[in-house]
Amino acid sequence: MTTEAATLAPTSASPTARQVWTRSRGIALAVVLILAAAVVLAVVRSDTRHGELDPRSVDPYGSRAIAQLLADRGVSTRVVTTLDEARAAAARDATLLVAVPDRLTRGQQTLLHSAIADSGGRTVLVAPGAWSVEKLAPGVTADPATSFDSTLAPDCALPAAQRAGSADTGGIRYTTIHLDADKCYPSERLSTLVRIPQTSGRGDTVVLGAPDILFNNRLDKQGNASLALQLLGSRPHLVWYLPSLSDTTATDTGGEKGFLDLLPSGWLWGTLQLFIAAALAALWRARRLGPLVPERLPVAIRASETVEGRARLYRKSNARDRAAAALRSTTRTRLAPLVGVPVSQAHAPETLLPALSAHLHGDGQVPHSLLFGPPPGDDAALIALADQLDALEREVRRP
């Protein structure tokens, strides 16, 4: 008994490396394909958006063309990448263009607004979202829904918009509380271009809902070139601010964004809606919960079919240990009443084995490994175990 207990054969509880690979190779292949597709998409997107809104870039989404047109009209363009340079450039004779306002932290937005509030110059904010527009242009609010149309008519009294005519300003839409603001290029009654005069009356802030009029590949469409030249060429100097993530003021101002701040508001609302929908679905399905009600089967299923089906499941999963345990447990339960042992003691070897030995013919010895031994190592050993258990039960039942 000691030797048999010490040499336990591997069972389905410890699958081999080959079995693990066979079961998981499909998932591994799917993961590899997804990663490869992600890399390809990242490469393609990085190529098409290289140098976006950079006045030095000649790529489709760069802005070299508008910078060249401004230079032909005597307007100098200077690129800055730090907040300190942008604040220092805010002056009466300069136009400050902020390319990606949403990239600024709260602290940076506060410092930049204090510099441009009464500078006397013009500030152009390109497609600021709700995160930044309320800080950089107080009194202006971004609508969560964007415009469906990219090309819009001016429909306002701003001279620059009237001269340019239709332009590709469709994007983020804005509302404002300023009564003296120019609200142009409306989409469903909300403006995609807003000009707010400064309190000093000498400068202004222009909020532009989309960057399309500045792209190289869109400059020659509609009135994009005219509108861009008028917005950016009203002063002799243009300072093009490209916010950089490496700017030290992003951390020194104490306005660093958290993870939830980096998520668009639409994602947060969408997640809340999905949570509410899931809760309602759970309540809808839970209305049927209650005590189990037994039902009569429409047909009678023979016990042999049930046994065969369960045996096939055991064999498919190589669960020889579970099959052997079920055979031994059932045999012990049937033998215990035959030898005068309570069913509650049927699984105690110190009680069952002596009682069995007294009812057997011949030497009367029942191997411990037969009823309480280790699981079989292969299918042949499992079949042999089943035969031996049947033989033992026939021997006990024999008068």
C-alpha positions, 0 to 999 in steps of 0.5 A: 500500500505504501509503494502504491500511494507513493507512486501517483500517476499524473492525471488531468489535474496536471496537464502536460505542456503539449495539452496546454499548447493545443488548447491555447494556440488558437488564443495565442494566434488571435492575440498575435494577429491583433497586435500585428494589426495594431502596429500596422494601424499605428504606423499608417496613422503616424504617417498620415498625421506627421507634423500636424498643425506645424507651420514648418511641415509640408505634409498634408496635415501640416501648415507650411502653406499658410505660413508661406502665404503670411510671409509673402504678406510681410507677417513673420511666423515664429514657432514656440513650444514652451509656456514661458515663450508663449506668455512673453510673445503676447503683445499688441503687435502679435497674434498668438496661435495655440495649436492644441489647447487641450494639451495644456494643464490647468495651471498652464491654462491659468497662466496663459490666460493671465498673459493674454487677457489684456495684451492688446493682441489677438489670440487664436485657439484652435479647436479647444474642447470643454477642458480648455476653452472655459479657462482660456476664454471665460464665458465660452462653453463647448458643446459635447456634440460636434458639427455634422457639416464641415463646410459652413456659411459665415452668417455673421457680421464679422468682416473677415468671415463675410469676405471669406465666405463658406469655409471648413470650420465645422467641428466643435460648436460653442456658446457664449455669454458675451453679448458683444461677441461675433458668432460665426459659421453656425451649425444647428444654431451653435457657432463654430467660430467665436470672436470675443473682444478684450475688455481693453477693446484693443485685442480679441480672442478667436475660438476656432472649432476645427483646424481644417482651414490651416491644413496644407491639403485644405487651404485651397478649398472654399474660403479657407485661405482667405479666412486663415490669412485674415485671422492670422495676418491682422498683426505683423508678427505671428507666434505659433505655440505648439504645446509640448509634453516636455515643457517643465511648466506642465509639472511646476504649475501643479495642474497635472492631469489625472487619468480621468481628466485625460478621458474625454467627457463622452467616454465617462458619460458613455460608461455611466450609461452602460452601467445603468443599462447593465443594472436594468438588464440585471433587474429585468432578468432577476424578476424570474428568479425564485425557488427551483420548480421540478419539471417532468422530462418530455421523454424518459432517458435511460440510465445507461445513456446518462452513464455513457454520456458522463463517461464520454465527458470524463474521457474527453477531458482525461479526467481519470482521477474523477472517474476512478473516485466516482467508481470507488465512492459508489462501490463503497456506498453499495457495499457498506449496507451489505457488510453491516456498516452504516453508510456514513462510515462507508468511506472510512477504510478502518471501518469498511475494510475489516467488515469486507474481509469478514464477508469474503471467501478465501483469504478474505483480504481486500487490498487497500488500493482497490477502494482507497488507492491512487488514481489510475495512470491510463485508460487501461488501468481505469478499465481494470479498476472498474472490473476489479470493483465489479468482481469485488461487489459480486463476491460480497453479494454471493451467498 
